[in-house]
Amino acid sequence: MQRIWSGQPFSAEVGAIGPAPAQVGGPEILIGASAPTALHRLGQWGNGFIAGGGGPQMANQSFRAAENVWNAAGRAGKPRLVACVYYALGPEAQTRGGNYIYHYYGAEWGPMIVRSMPVTPEAIKEMKKAFADIGTDELIFWPCIADLDQIDRLEDALG
């Protein structure tokens, strides 16, 4: 896949596949997993690790595991560390955002994710700082309320 995504020919008989890559070398490959077998792929093929919406404490554990896999594979430098945060802002944010999370994740994972979901501008700022403190290279905020005002509210919260 890396060869194809970088724009190289598929084989001697088949040329390049798809549109030219947007960046040299093709897209970045971020691995998001907790199972050892899946996490091992980071050491082989990944450019970094992406942590889902479990909060900074859970992401920190995953980031350290990713760095260990990276180092054990003899990779130079360090993996790129990306995290994602579900959020909801505005009136009834906890209820409205929580309903989305429960619908998507169900009863097994929903409660944990809802507990980590920031629902105030202050909580957004605290979340941003907590992820910066664990060495996050990029933080992605996922809105849990399907209103465009969520983007404006996030922008206001982040300043």
Disulfide bonds with the S-S distance in Angstrom:
none
